[in-house]
Amino acid sequence: MISFSSLDFAVILLFFAAVVAIGFFAGRKKSTSAEDYLLSGRKVGLFLFVLTNVATWYGGILGVGEFTYRYGLLSWFTQGLPYYIFAIIFALFFAKKIREASLITIPDKLEKVYGKKVALIGSILLFVLVSPAPYLLMVGNLLSLIFNIDLLPSLIISFILSAAYLYTGGLRADIFTDAFEFFVMFAGFILIAVIAFLNMGDFNFLQNNLPVNHLKLTGGTSFTYVIVWFLIALWTFTDPGFHQRCYAAKDGNVAVKGIIISVLFWALFDFLTTTTGLYARAAIPNLTQPVLAFPLLAEKLLGSGLKGVFYAAMFATILSTLNSFLFLSATTFSNDFLFRFKKIKDEKKLKSFTAIGLTVTGVLSIILAYIIPSVIELWYSIGTICIPGLILPVVAAYYPALRINKGLIIVEIISGFSASLIFLLLKMNYPEVTFLNNIEPMIIGILCALLIHFIGIILRYFRGSTPLTTI
């Protein structure tokens, strides 16, 4: 049973008040420029770049707690390490190119290289990929838990708290609230990790009270299972948030250095969350709902007021991702659907359409989160079906030697998506078939996309054609 004191409530409410106040204050500057509204004028310096990039990367904090509780160090090995590797690769080989392109979204680049049809198809998958529904659901669940209200009103309140300042402040409001939430999330997890260490002991306590596999990097799972998670980390290359931050950076060097520095902070935060999860498993060994590992450890260790600080940290971790995904989704709706489809070039209308997109995104996310009240299912399904068809077209857009015929790119995107979706539906509807359960749908989609892309490269060189012109 989780209980809260008046002081805990006060701390949590103060946190939300601070987020909303910072959001409105940061966005108080009035500008008719779409570039200013959508990309903070492309003037984001290194300090703010790192803070917003680190904060935005985390969002599924309850899922991290559950994963660590169930599998131990495997959580870091699959949810941390591969993302560091791909983020560094992204920084070294893509960040500067993206900033130099001076566009707004990934579909803008796809259109310049492959044409409008590819951009529109890519926009659809990216709109699904940046759905804020999983993060809206997590905030809604925490609000429901703390204030004892039903899920639907919790979801509506979560959306209002996250989106109110985005309507007027745009990306600038998003960045400054992320910066505040960066410090709150680190403070909260440093607090609980230190108190757990002081109350329960060092590594010897964990070693004596954890299952053996929890302290193994692979968690006792198969090599194939680990590889699948490394493939899922390819999400990094198609993450619209990464691209948006690079477009908004003051210059290419800020984008490169910012991502590399971010990796160091991700490693530190992963250390804190993994340690907290291991202490939760050691201290509360028989949880029926591992997703509550962090809240229940806080209930066991933290007194009045300190528990409020930790809950504020969990909210900060999720909200920083929620507001960013809300804005990314709204930008996709305005810039990549309406603006491109209607051929509207009026920047004032682009800002208006983005505000409309926030509302559309919010309503769709509330409906999706209410219908599918499982964060893991939402994550798994979205990533599985959207990533395979997008990875190679996006990578090739920045490296002409890897580009293929525009018609084949369309086939590749649709085939990668369709293969993953079909295999996912088969796996869900025929759980008794061993073959289906042993192969991840995402692998099928990626292999399908790779095959088509490889054929496209072979055909291009066989016919003696040159790569598409660099844009």
Disulfide bonds with the S-S distance in Angstrom:
none
